[in-house]
Amino acid sequence: MARLHTNPTFNPLPARSFTTQLKPACVGAPHASAFYQTLISHCSDFISVFDEKGIYTYLGNSVKAQLGYEVEELLGTAALACVHPDDLAYMTEAFALLRQVPNAQLRRFRLQEKSGEWRWMQGMLTNLLQDQNVEGVLMVLQDVTALVEAETSKAHYQAYFESLFFGHPEAVFALDGLGAFTEVNSQVAELTGYTREETLGGHYHRFVHPDFIQHADEMFRQALAGHAQHTELSIISKQGQLKLLFITLVPVYAEGKAVGIQGIAQDITLAKKSQQLLNEQTTQLNNIVESIPDPFFVVDDAWRFEYVNTAFASFLGKPRTETVGKSILALHPSIEDTLFFEKCQEVAAHRTTVNFEESYPSSKFETIRYSIFPIKNGIAVHFEDFTAQKAILQELEKLSLVASKTTNGVVIMDAQCRIEWVNDGFCRLTGYTRAEVAGKVPSVLLQGPESDPAASRRIREKYESQQPFSEEILNYRKSGEKFWFAIDVTPIFDAQGQLTNYIAIETDITEKKDSEAKLTKLASDLLRQNLNLQQFAYMVSHNLRAPVANIIGLTSLLKKFDMRTAPYDKSLEKLEYSGHQLDTVIRDISTILTVREAVGVCQPEPVNLLALCREVLAPFEEQLQECKTELKLEVESRFEVLSIKAYLYSILYNLISNAIKFRANERPLLIRLGIAWGMHSYVLTFSDNGLGMDLHQAEDQLFKLYTRFHPDIPGKGIGLYLVKTQVEALGGKISVSSAPGIGTTFTISLGEEHV
């Protein structure tokens, strides 16, 4: 049984004195006729009578159905005992009102069931103390719990809808059945330049570009017919700007009929321009690769063909559609045991370029020379049929003794690799005379500081094996100028099988290596440009919101203040600052789009880190004060680095925003920001004493897009994704340590190239 209030406050009603006693028949009401007793006992309303002291003297049988009590359990108890504590004062006042009026209407209040649950009631009090048939106060109540819960649910869903509509980060609008705007959120004004008042009641034709009117009308008709629509169309803003939008239209139903449309509009103008630029760059890269006369292809980390040029498709004798997207191992399983595939695995594992030859005696191409180099998420392969060249080199080995005027360098060495003779071609290539090189070992004479030690070691090992070999090596002319040699070495044996000489044919491949380096650099630059474009898209949607929101909020405040008051001047000052801040962000973002020689290049600039920290902190001034934030900046005033300011700003902005958003309410916020030099980089440390995270659960998902770890706190889950992406774009690394209830520390290391 639920616990009753044993001593409720109750002022006795004025009445003549009489003794309360329980009556027989229908438990009380001795003067009621059998007809009325039966009628009342079957009534669904809660009917009761209490005396001038507030003690129940009669209860209808409905008390069992209404509150779960037997009649005998409540008779003789206080009428206010089951009333909710929050409603007790009101009920006491209602009872007292009966001193002045014969009837009192009861608004909604709560009674406790025997199970402990609360039921909402409303009804009427009637003073019948003077009526000799009743001698008490009649209370008739109706259960309105279901009605209250329905009204509460309706209010909840209405608030949810309004929050979703007006708080949506994109432009949300509603149209009636004729295409007129019936409601818009604040983002519509930002998108179109028209105020809410200028938009409401107007037709959507006012905004749509003339070329898209017919298409927009068709989408409107389809949506009104009950079919949700997704489309792209252009509008013209109030300022005359042409914008491309992605529109979603859904029908709004009332009584089973579509009576209007609700829509969401997203500005994709910049994204489309970025995509167009990327497509143009991709086309340029494709044209460059297609211009290579030799076969060229790219495979991803799973050994699937990502790209093949025309020459490679011709080499395979298959159209590209039968190759791209397929596994090289599935199409050509025999290559798994070849030197070629072994070298591919080596490049994929060590991310270094490899050049080599492989022979296929039973094939049309007996010797193929490969160049394999790493790219992002895969490797690229360029190869050529070296069969003819190999035959020519073998012929040159025979003729090198007398062919002193050949273009290639020809070197005859003894069994100890000392030079015995060189042709004129060798002298022209290296700048040395025959007298200067006689008796010298070529590798000692020609190799220098930047020659690959691994290639040098391979050359020595191949000489020791006394087997023919080919290699490429960076050498130095007598003048100190660097150049590349392709070396083909053949050992010469006498009749007894003893090694007598080595004959080396040396070809200048400097131009070829330069072309390969340029191609690799171009591919790398294009990939970096793509990353910059992605960064730009996120920064537009993320970093511009704060100053724009400030401007909108301050503009609204200005309308409320008198121009001659201090609040107006202060708001105007902040509005001007927000405008300058917005201009700064836009200029920084514009820097990211700077292109040089058709390749996107972000130009580093000197950045004073203390000034940047203060610039980032300015928009959060009021929030930091509200949180009673203790801010510790451990940055020297003269600390300056050469970096991309927009990226650094965005990194700090997101970290500070997260620190405020995920602060611990039970203690003042503490933020520590320090920057110091490391061994080969500068290290930025950002820590707070907020909610923290369980890294055992969050570590794998921490920097992923749209991932959140505090679902009860509003957010989009893109802040840390942006931070990590921008740190990596600066050539840096980021690590995090965190503990729930203690706080979080981010450590960012940025390399020398940005210092």
C-alpha positions in Angstrom: 0.0 0.0 0.0 1.3 3.5 -0.9 2.5 5.7 2.0 -0.2 8.3 2.9 0.4 11.7 4.3 -0.6 11.4 8.0 -0.6 15.1 9.0 -1.8 17.1 6.0 -2.4 20.8 6.7 -6.1 21.4 6.8 -8.2 24.2 8.2 -11.6 22.9 9.5 -14.6 24.2 7.8 -17.2 26.2 9.7 -20.2 24.0 10.6 -22.2 22.9 13.5 -20.5 20.4 15.7 -21.5 16.8 15.2 -20.0 13.4 15.8 -18.6 11.5 12.7 -19.5 7.9 12.6 -19.5 5.2 9.8 -22.9 4.5 8.5 -24.3 1.2 7.4 -25.8 0.2 4.0 -23.4 1.5 1.2 -20.8 2.3 3.9 -22.0 5.7 4.9 -24.9 7.9 3.6 -27.6 6.5 5.8 -30.2 8.8 4.3 -29.6 7.9 0.6 -32.2 5.8 -1.0 -31.4 2.4 -2.5 -31.9 3.8 -6.0 -29.2 6.5 -5.5 -26.9 4.1 -3.6 -27.0 1.7 -6.6 -26.5 4.6 -9.1 -23.5 6.0 -7.3 -21.9 2.7 -6.6 -21.8 2.1 -10.4 -20.6 5.6 -11.4 -17.1 5.7 -12.9 -16.3 9.1 -11.3 -14.5 9.2 -8.0 -17.2 10.2 -5.5 -16.4 10.8 -1.8 -17.6 12.8 1.3 -15.4 14.1 4.0 -16.3 16.0 7.2 -15.3 19.4 8.4 -12.0 18.0 9.6 -11.1 16.6 6.2 -11.7 13.0 7.2 -13.4 10.6 4.7 -16.9 9.6 5.8 -18.0 8.1 2.5 -16.3 6.7 -0.6 -17.9 5.4 -3.8 -17.0 1.9 -5.0 -15.1 3.5 -7.9 -12.2 4.1 -5.5 -11.1 0.6 -6.2 -11.0 1.1 -10.0 -9.5 4.7 -9.7 -6.8 4.3 -7.1 -6.7 0.5 -6.2 -7.9 1.0 -2.6 -10.7 -0.9 -0.9 -13.3 1.5 0.5 -12.5 0.4 4.0 -8.8 1.3 3.6 -9.5 5.0 3.1 -12.5 5.6 5.4 -11.5 7.5 8.4 -8.3 8.8 6.8 -7.4 12.4 5.8 -8.8 13.4 2.4 -5.5 15.2 1.6 -3.3 12.1 2.5 -3.1 10.9 -1.1 -2.5 14.4 -2.7 0.9 15.0 -4.4 3.1 17.2 -2.2 3.4 19.8 -5.0 -0.4 20.0 -5.1 -1.1 20.0 -1.4 -1.1 23.8 -0.9 -3.5 24.3 -3.8 -6.0 21.6 -2.4 -5.8 23.1 1.0 -6.7 26.5 -0.4 -9.6 24.9 -2.4 -11.0 23.3 0.7 -10.7 26.6 2.6 -12.6 28.4 -0.3 -15.7 26.5 0.7 -16.0 28.8 3.7 -17.0 31.6 1.2 -18.8 29.7 -1.6 -20.9 26.6 -1.7 -19.1 25.1 -4.7 -15.4 25.1 -5.7 -14.1 23.9 -9.2 -10.9 21.9 -8.8 -8.2 22.2 -11.5 -5.9 19.3 -12.3 -4.0 17.8 -9.3 -2.5 14.4 -8.6 -3.6 11.6 -6.3 -1.5 8.6 -5.4 -2.6 5.1 -6.3 -2.1 2.3 -3.9 0.7 1.1 -6.2 2.6 4.3 -5.7 1.8 5.8 -9.2 0.2 9.2 -9.6 -3.1 9.9 -11.3 -4.3 13.3 -12.6 -7.7 14.4 -11.4 -10.1 17.3 -11.7 -13.6 17.9 -10.5 -15.9 19.7 -8.1 -16.2 20.3 -4.3 -19.7 21.0 -2.9 -20.3 22.1 0.8 -23.2 19.9 2.1 -22.3 20.1 5.7 -25.6 21.7 6.5 -27.5 19.0 4.6 -28.8 16.5 7.1 -28.7 13.8 4.5 -24.9 14.3 3.8 -23.4 16.3 6.6 -20.1 16.7 4.8 -18.3 18.0 1.7 -19.0 16.2 -1.5 -16.0 15.7 -3.8 -16.6 14.4 -7.4 -13.4 13.7 -9.4 -12.8 12.6 -13.0 -9.5 10.8 -14.0 -7.8 13.0 -16.7 -4.4 11.3 -16.7 -4.6 10.1 -20.3 -5.5 13.7 -21.4 -2.6 15.2 -19.5 -0.2 12.7 -21.0 -1.5 13.3 -24.5 -1.1 17.1 -24.1 2.4 16.6 -22.7 3.4 14.3 -25.6 2.0 16.8 -28.2 3.9 19.7 -26.6 7.1 17.5 -26.6 6.8 16.6 -30.3 5.9 20.2 -31.2 9.1 21.4 -29.5 11.1 18.7 -31.2 9.8 19.6 -34.6 10.4 23.3 -34.1 14.0 22.6 -32.9 14.7 20.5 -35.9 13.2 23.0 -38.3 14.6 26.3 -36.9 17.8 24.9 -35.5 18.8 22.9 -38.6 22.2 24.0 -39.9 21.0 24.0 -43.5 18.2 26.1 -45.0 14.8 24.6 -44.2 11.6 25.9 -45.6 7.9 25.1 -46.0 5.7 25.7 -49.0 1.9 25.6 -49.3 0.0 23.8 -52.1 0.5 26.8 -54.4 4.3 27.1 -53.9 4.3 30.1 -51.5 6.6 30.1 -48.5 4.8 29.5 -45.2 7.8 29.2 -43.0 11.6 29.5 -43.2 14.5 29.2 -40.8 17.4 31.7 -40.4 19.6 29.8 -42.8 17.3 30.7 -45.7 18.1 34.3 -45.2 21.8 33.6 -45.1 21.5 31.6 -48.3 19.3 33.9 -50.3 20.0 37.3 -48.8 16.3 37.9 -48.3 14.9 38.4 -44.8 12.3 36.1 -43.3 9.7 38.9 -43.8 10.7 39.3 -47.5 10.4 35.6 -48.1 7.2 34.5 -46.3 4.2 34.6 -48.6 6.3 34.8 -51.7 6.5 32.2 -54.5 9.6 30.1 -55.0 9.8 31.4 -58.6 11.2 34.6 -57.1 14.5 32.8 -56.2 14.9 30.1 -58.9 17.1 30.9 -61.9 15.0 31.3 -65.1 16.7 28.3 -66.7 15.6 26.1 -63.8 11.9 27.3 -63.4 10.5 24.4 -65.5 12.5 21.8 -63.7 11.6 23.3 -60.3 7.9 23.2 -61.2 8.1 19.6 -62.1 9.9 18.7 -58.9 7.2 20.7 -57.0 4.4 18.8 -58.7 6.0 15.4 -58.1 6.5 16.2 -54.4 2.9 17.5 -54.0 1.8 14.2 -55.6 3.4 12.4 -52.7 6.8 11.6 -54.2 9.9 12.8 -52.3 12.4 14.6 -54.6 16.1 15.2 -54.7 17.6 17.6 -57.2 20.1 20.3 -58.0 19.1 23.7 -59.2 20.4 27.3 -59.4 19.0 30.3 -57.5 19.8 34.0 -57.7 20.4 35.7 -54.3 19.2 39.2 -53.4 22.8 40.4 -54.1 22.7 38.9 -57.6 24.9 35.9 -56.8 24.3 32.7 -58.7 24.3 29.7 -56.3 23.9 26.0 -57.0 21.8 24.2 -54.4 21.0 20.5 -53.6 17.3 20.5 -52.8 15.3 17.8 -50.9 11.5 18.1 -51.1 9.1 15.9 -49.1 5.3 16.2 -49.0 3.4 17.3 -45.9 0.2 15.4 -45.2 -3.0 16.4 -43.4 -5.9 13.9 -43.1 -4.2 11.7 -45.7 -3.7 14.4 -48.3 -0.6 16.3 -49.3 -1.3 19.9 -48.4 2.2 21.4 -48.7 5.9 20.7 -49.0 8.8 20.9 -46.6 12.3 21.2 -48.1 16.0 21.4 -47.2 18.5 23.4 -49.3 22.3 22.9 -49.2 24.7 25.3 -50.9 27.0 23.1 -53.1 28.4 26.0 -55.2 31.9 25.7 -53.9 31.8 21.9 -53.7 30.9 21.8 -57.4 33.6 24.2 -58.4 36.1 22.1 -56.4 34.9 19.0 -58.1 35.2 20.6 -61.5 38.8 21.7 -60.7 39.6 18.2 -59.5 38.1 16.7 -62.7 40.2 19.0 -64.8 43.4 18.0 -62.9 42.5 14.4 -63.2 42.0 14.8 -67.0 45.4 16.5 -67.2 47.1 13.7 -65.3 45.3 11.1 -67.5 46.5 12.9 -70.6 50.1 12.9 -69.3 50.0 9.2 -68.5 48.3 8.4 -71.8 51.1 10.1 -73.7 53.6 7.6 -72.3 54.2 5.2 -75.2 55.1 2.3 -72.9 52.7 0.3 -70.8 51.7 1.9 -67.5 49.3 0.8 -64.8 48.3 1.4 -61.2 47.2 -1.2 -58.6 45.8 -0.5 -55.1 46.8 -2.1 -51.8 44.5 -5.1 -52.6 46.3 -5.6 -56.0 43.3 -4.4 -58.0 43.9 -2.5 -61.2 42.9 1.2 -60.6 44.2 2.5 -63.9 45.7 1.2 -67.1 46.8 3.3 -70.0 46.2 2.5 -73.7 49.6 1.0 -74.2 49.1 -1.5 -71.4 45.6 -2.4 -72.6 47.1 -3.1 -76.0 49.9 -5.1 -74.4 47.3 -7.4 -72.7 45.0 -7.5 -75.8 42.0 -6.6 -73.6 39.8 -3.6 -73.3 40.2 -1.6 -70.1 36.7 -2.5 -68.9 37.9 -6.1 -68.5 40.9 -5.1 -66.4 40.1 -2.1 -64.2 38.7 -3.1 -60.8 39.9 -6.7 -61.2 42.7 -8.3 -59.2 46.0 -8.7 -61.0 46.5 -12.1 -59.3 43.1 -13.3 -60.4 43.7 -12.2 -64.0 47.3 -13.4 -64.1 47.9 -16.0 -61.3 51.2 -17.1 -62.8 52.9 -13.8 -61.9 52.8 -14.7 -58.2 56.0 -16.7 -58.5 57.9 -14.1 -60.7 60.6 -11.6 -59.8 58.2 -8.9 -61.0 55.7 -9.7 -58.2 58.4 -10.0 -55.6 59.6 -6.5 -56.5 56.0 -5.2 -56.4 55.7 -6.5 -52.9 59.0 -4.9 -52.0 57.9 -1.5 -53.2 54.6 -1.8 -51.4 56.3 -2.8 -48.2 59.2 -0.3 -48.2 57.7 2.5 -50.3 60.9 2.8 -52.4 61.2 2.9 -56.2 62.7 -0.2 -57.8 64.1 -0.6 -61.4 65.0 -4.0 -62.7 64.8 -6.4 -65.6 63.2 -9.8 -65.9 63.6 -12.4 -68.6 60.9 -14.5 -70.2 62.6 -16.9 -72.5 59.5 -18.5 -74.0 57.7 -15.2 -74.4 57.5 -12.7 -77.3 59.2 -10.2 -75.0 62.2 -12.1 -73.7 63.4 -9.2 -71.5 61.3 -6.5 -69.9 62.7 -3.6 -67.9 60.4 -2.5 -65.1 60.2 0.8 -63.1 58.0 0.3 -60.0 57.3 3.2 -57.6 55.0 3.8 -54.7 51.9 6.0 -54.7 49.2 6.7 -52.1 47.3 3.4 -51.4 49.1 1.4 -54.0 52.0 1.2 -56.5 52.5 2.3 -60.2 54.3 0.2 -62.8 56.0 1.3 -66.0 57.7 -1.2 -68.2 59.1 -1.6 -71.7 60.2 -4.4 -73.9 63.9 -4.5 -73.5 64.5 -7.5 -75.7 65.9 -5.5 -78.6 67.9 -3.3 -76.4 69.4 -6.4 -74.7 70.4 -7.8 -78.0 72.0 -4.6 -79.0 74.0 -4.4 -75.7 75.2 -8.0 -76.2 76.3 -7.0 -79.7 78.1 -4.0 -78.2 79.9 -6.3 -75.8 81.5 -7.9 -78.9 82.1 -4.7 -80.7 83.2 -2.6 -77.7 86.9 -3.6 -78.2 86.9 -1.7 -81.5 83.8 0.6 -81.4 85.5 3.6 -79.7 83.1 6.2 -81.2 79.8 4.7 -79.9 77.5 7.1 -78.1 77.2 4.9 -75.0 80.1 4.5 -72.6 82.0 1.3 -73.0 84.4 0.2 -70.3 86.7 -2.8 -70.3 87.9 -3.9 -66.8 90.2 -6.6 -65.6 89.1 -9.4 -63.2 89.5 -7.0 -60.2 87.2 -4.4 -61.8 90.1 -1.9 -62.6 89.6 0.0 -65.8 91.8 -1.1 -68.7 90.1 0.9 -71.5 87.2 3.3 -72.1 85.8 4.5 -75.4 85.3 8.2 -76.4 81.6 7.9 -75.4 82.6 7.2 -71.8 85.0 10.2 -71.8 82.2 12.5 -73.2 79.7 11.3 -70.6 82.0 11.6 -67.6 84.5 14.4 -68.6 87.5 12.2 -67.7 90.3 11.3 -70.1 91.5 7.7 -70.6 94.7 8.5 -68.8 92.8 9.8 -65.8 90.6 6.7 -65.4 93.2 4.0 -66.2 93.6 1.6 -63.3 90.6 3.1 -61.4 87.5 1.2 -60.2 84.5 2.9 -61.9 82.3 2.8 -58.7 85.0 4.5 -56.7 85.7 7.1 -59.4 82.1 8.0 -60.3 79.9 7.5 -57.3 79.3 10.3 -54.7 77.4 11.4 -51.7 73.9 10.9 -53.1 74.6 7.6 -54.8 72.3 4.9 -53.4 74.3 2.7 -51.0 71.9 -0.2 -51.6 72.5 0.1 -55.4 76.3 0.2 -54.8 76.1 -2.9 -52.6 74.1 -4.7 -55.2 76.7 -3.8 -57.9 79.6 -5.2 -55.7 77.6 -8.4 -55.0 76.8 -8.9 -58.7 80.5 -8.4 -59.7 81.4 -11.0 -57.1 78.8 -13.5 -58.5 80.5 -13.2 -61.9 77.1 -13.1 -63.5 75.8 -10.6 -66.1 73.7 -7.9 -64.5 72.0 -4.6 -65.1 71.7 -1.7 -62.7 70.9 2.0 -62.5 73.1 4.3 -60.3 73.5 8.0 -59.7 77.1 9.0 -60.7 79.1 12.3 -60.8 81.0 13.8 -63.7 84.4 15.2 -63.2 82.8 18.6 -62.9 80.7 17.4 -60.0 77.5 17.4 -62.0 75.1 14.5 -61.2 73.9 12.1 -63.9 72.3 8.7 -64.1 73.9 5.6 -65.7 72.1 2.5 -66.7 74.9 -0.2 -66.5 74.9 -3.5 -68.3 77.9 -5.6 -67.3 79.0 -8.9 -68.9 81.8 -11.1 -67.5 84.4 -12.5 -70.1 85.9 -16.0 -69.4 88.8 -17.7 -71.2 88.8 -21.2 -72.6 89.5 -22.7 -69.2 86.5 -20.8 -67.7 88.6 -18.3 -65.8 87.3 -14.8 -65.5 89.6 -12.4 -67.4 87.6 -9.2 -68.0 84.3 -7.3 -67.5 82.7 -5.4 -70.3 80.3 -2.6 -69.2 78.0 -0.7 -71.4 76.9 2.6 -69.7 74.0 4.6 -70.9 73.1 8.1 -69.8 69.4 7.8 -68.5 69.4 11.2 -66.7 66.5 12.6 -68.8 64.5 9.4 -68.3 65.0 9.5 -64.5 64.1 13.2 -64.5 60.9 12.4 -66.4 60.1 9.7 -63.9 60.7 12.0 -61.0 58.6 14.7 -62.5 55.8 12.2 -63.1 56.0 11.0 -59.5 56.0 14.6 -58.2 53.1 15.5 -60.4 51.1 12.6 -59.1 52.0 13.5 -55.5 51.1 17.2 -56.1 47.8 16.3 -57.5 47.0 14.1 -54.5 48.0 16.8 -52.2 45.8 19.3 -54.2 42.9 16.9 -53.7 43.5 16.9 -49.9 43.6 20.7 -49.9 40.3 20.9 -51.7 38.7 18.5 -49.2 40.1 20.7 -46.4 38.6 23.7 -48.0 35.1 22.2 -48.2 35.2 21.3 -44.5 36.6 24.6 -43.4 33.9 26.5 -45.3 31.2 24.6 -43.5 32.9 24.5 -40.1 35.1 27.6 -39.5 32.8 30.2 -41.0 29.9 29.4 -38.7 31.2 31.1 -35.6 31.7 34.6 -37.0 28.6 34.4 -39.2 26.6 33.3 -36.1 28.1 36.2 -34.1 27.1 38.6 -36.9 23.6 37.3 -37.0 23.2 37.4 -33.3 24.7 40.9 -32.9 22.5 42.2 -35.7 19.4 41.0 -33.9 20.6 42.6 -30.7 21.3 45.9 -32.4 17.6 46.1 -33.3 16.7 45.9 -29.6 19.1 48.6 -28.2 18.9 52.4 -28.3 21.6 53.8 -30.5 22.6 56.2 -27.8 23.3 53.5 -25.2 26.5 51.8 -24.2 25.1 48.3 -25.0 24.5 49.4 -28.6 28.0 50.7 -29.0 29.4 47.5 -27.4 27.4 45.3 -29.7 28.4 47.4 -32.7 32.0 47.0 -31.7 31.7 43.3 -31.5 29.8 43.2 -34.8 32.7 45.0 -36.4 35.2 42.6 -34.9 33.2 39.6 -36.1 33.2 41.1 -39.6 36.9 41.4 -39.5 37.2 37.9 -38.2 35.0 36.6 -41.0 37.1 38.5 -43.5 40.3 37.0 -42.0 38.9 33.4 -42.3 37.7 34.0 -45.8 41.1 35.3 -46.9 42.8 32.4 -45.2 40.6 29.9 -47.0 41.2 31.7 -50.3 44.9 31.2 -49.8 44.2 27.4 -49.8 42.8 27.6 -53.2 45.9 29.4 -54.7 47.1 27.4 -57.6 50.5 27.5 -59.2 51.3 25.9 -62.5 47.9 24.2 -62.5 48.7 22.4 -59.3 47.2 23.4 -55.9 49.9 24.8 -53.6 49.2 26.1 -50.1 51.8 28.9 -49.6 53.3 28.9 -46.1 53.6 32.2 -44.3 55.2 33.4 -41.1 52.7 32.9 -38.2 53.1 34.4 -34.8 51.7 31.6 -32.6 50.9 33.8 -29.6 49.0 36.3 -31.8 47.2 33.4 -33.5 46.2 31.9 -30.1 44.7 35.2 -29.1 42.9 35.5 -32.4 41.4 32.0 -32.0 40.4 32.7 -28.4 38.6 36.0 -29.1 35.3 34.5 -30.3 35.1 32.3 -27.2 35.6 35.2 -24.7 32.1 35.2 -23.3 31.9 31.4 -23.1 35.2 31.2 -21.3 34.1 33.8 -18.8 30.8 31.9 -18.2 32.8 28.7 -17.5 35.1 30.6 -15.1 37.9 29.3 -17.3 41.5 29.3 -16.1 43.6 29.8 -19.3 47.3 29.1 -19.3 49.1 30.2 -22.5 52.7 28.9 -22.4 53.8 30.5 -25.7 56.6 32.9 -26.2 55.6 36.2 -27.7 58.3 36.0 -30.4 57.6 32.4 -31.3 57.1 32.4 -35.1 56.8 29.5 -37.5 56.5 29.2 -41.3 53.2 27.3 -41.8 49.7 27.5 -43.2 47.8 29.9 -40.9 44.3 28.8 -41.9 45.1 25.2 -40.9 46.7 26.2 -37.6 43.7 28.4 -36.8 41.2 25.6 -37.6 43.2 23.1 -35.4 43.2 25.4 -32.4 39.6 26.6 -32.9 38.3 23.0 -32.9 40.3 22.0 -29.8 39.1 25.1 -27.8 35.5 24.6 -29.0 35.6 20.9 -27.9 37.1 21.9 -24.5 34.2 24.2 -23.8 31.6 21.8 -25.1 32.8 18.8 -23.2 33.7 20.6 -19.9 32.9 19.1 -16.5 30.1 21.1 -14.9 31.2 20.4 -11.4 34.5 22.3 -11.7 35.8 25.4 -13.5 37.3 24.8 -16.9 41.1 24.7 -17.1 42.8 25.0 -20.5 46.5 24.8 -21.0 48.1 25.6 -24.4 51.8 25.2 -24.8 54.2 25.4 -27.8 57.9 24.4 -27.7 60.7 23.3 -30.0 61.4 19.6 -30.2 64.4 17.8 -31.8 63.3 18.3 -35.4 59.9 19.9 -35.0 57.8 22.1 -32.8 55.3 20.5 -30.5 51.9 22.0 -29.6 50.3 20.6 -26.4 46.6 21.3 -25.6 45.0 20.0 -22.5 41.8 20.5 -20.5 40.2 19.1 -17.4 36.8 18.2 -19.0 34.8 15.0 -19.2 37.5 13.0 -20.8 37.1 9.7 -22.8 37.8 6.0 -22.3 40.5 5.5 -25.0 40.2 1.7 -24.8 36.7 2.1 -26.3 37.2 5.3 -28.4 40.8 5.0 -29.8 40.0 3.3 -33.1 37.0 5.7 -33.7 38.5 8.9 -32.2 39.4 10.7 -35.4 36.7 9.3 -37.7 34.2 11.6 -39.4 30.8 12.0 -37.6 31.9 10.0 -34.6 30.8 11.2 -31.2 31.4 9.9 -27.7 29.1 12.1 -25.6 25.7 11.6 -27.3 24.0 13.7 -24.6 26.0 16.8 -25.7 25.0 18.3 -29.1 27.6 18.1 -31.9 28.3 16.9 -35.4 31.4 14.8 -34.8 33.6 16.5 -37.4 35.9 18.6 -35.2 38.6 15.9 -34.4 38.4 14.6 -38.0 39.3 18.1 -39.2 42.1 18.5 -36.6 43.8 15.2 -37.6 43.4 15.9 -41.4 44.8 19.4 -41.1 47.7 18.2 -38.9 48.6 15.6 -41.5 48.3 18.1 -44.2 51.0 20.1 -42.4 53.2 17.1 -42.4 52.6 16.5 -38.7 51.3 13.8 -36.2 48.8 14.0 -33.4 48.4 11.8 -30.4 45.9 11.9 -27.5 45.7 10.8 -23.9 42.5 10.9 -21.9 40.7 9.6 -18.9 37.0 9.9 -18.0 36.4 12.5 -15.4 40.0 13.8 -15.5 40.4 15.4 -18.9 42.2 15.2 -22.3 45.6 16.1 -23.7 46.4 16.5 -27.4 50.0 16.5 -28.5 50.7 17.7 -32.0 54.2 17.5 -33.6 54.8 19.5 -36.8 57.9 18.9 -38.9 60.7 21.1 -39.9 59.3 21.8 -43.4 56.7 24.0 -41.8 58.9 25.7 -39.2 
